Amino acid sequence: MTTAADVRAALEARLQGKDLSYRWVYCVRTKQQFAGRRVFRCNVDFGEPHIVPYCATLEDGRLVTNLEEATMRCGREVRP
């Protein structure tokens, strides 16, 4: 079962892989699903006051976000 910690670690790895500077990543499980997988809402703090929301899940261990899959939703409206 995928956990918020799993999704957070995958998102942090992606951000680090793109050499993006951030302060923290916080993910919570939602009631939403995408392709049969639980969707998590993650907030990333890129510095004051720039917090970016993401919808994310893991597909066979690979991070998938609403940036790759525009139809993914995680409850409240999230804009890329």
C-alpha positions in Angstrom: 0.0 0.0 0.0 1.3 3.4 -1.0 1.7 5.9 1.9 2.0 9.6 2.1 5.7 9.1 3.1 6.3 7.1 -0.1 4.8 9.8 -2.3 6.7 12.5 -0.4 10.0 10.7 -0.9 9.3 10.2 -4.7 8.3 13.9 -5.1 11.4 15.1 -3.2 13.6 12.8 -5.3 12.1 14.4 -8.5 12.6 17.9 -7.2 16.2 17.2 -6.2 16.8 15.5 -9.6 15.7 18.7 -11.3 18.0 20.8 -9.0 15.0 22.7 -7.6 15.4 24.3 -4.2 12.6 23.8 -1.7 12.1 24.0 2.0 9.6 21.2 2.7 7.1 18.8 1.1 4.0 17.7 3.0 1.6 15.1 1.5 -1.8 13.8 2.8 -4.0 11.0 1.5 -7.2 12.0 -0.2 -10.4 10.1 -1.0 -9.7 10.5 -4.7 -8.4 7.8 -7.0 -6.7 7.9 -10.3 -6.3 4.7 -12.4 -7.4 2.7 -9.4 -4.6 4.2 -7.2 -5.0 6.5 -4.1 -4.2 10.2 -4.9 -2.3 12.3 -2.4 -2.3 16.1 -2.1 1.2 17.4 -1.6 2.2 21.0 -0.9 5.8 22.1 -1.7 7.3 25.2 -0.1 9.6 26.8 -2.6 10.3 29.8 -0.4 8.2 32.7 1.0 5.4 32.8 0.0 5.5 30.3 -2.8 3.7 27.0 -1.9 2.8 24.9 -4.8 0.1 22.2 -4.6 0.4 18.9 -6.4 -1.8 15.9 -6.8 0.3 12.7 -6.9 0.3 9.0 -6.8 2.7 6.1 -7.5 2.2 3.9 -10.5 4.5 0.8 -10.2 6.8 2.8 -8.0 6.9 5.8 -10.5 5.7 9.2 -9.4 2.7 10.5 -11.4 1.4 14.0 -10.8 -1.3 16.3 -12.1 1.4 17.9 -14.2 1.7 14.7 -16.3 -1.9 13.7 -16.0 -4.1 16.8 -16.2 -7.2 14.7 -15.4 -5.9 13.7 -12.0 -7.7 15.5 -9.1 -7.2 15.4 -5.4 -10.3 17.2 -4.0 -9.9 20.9 -3.8 -8.9 22.6 -7.1 -5.2 22.3 -7.8 -3.7 24.4 -10.6 -0.2 23.7 -12.0 
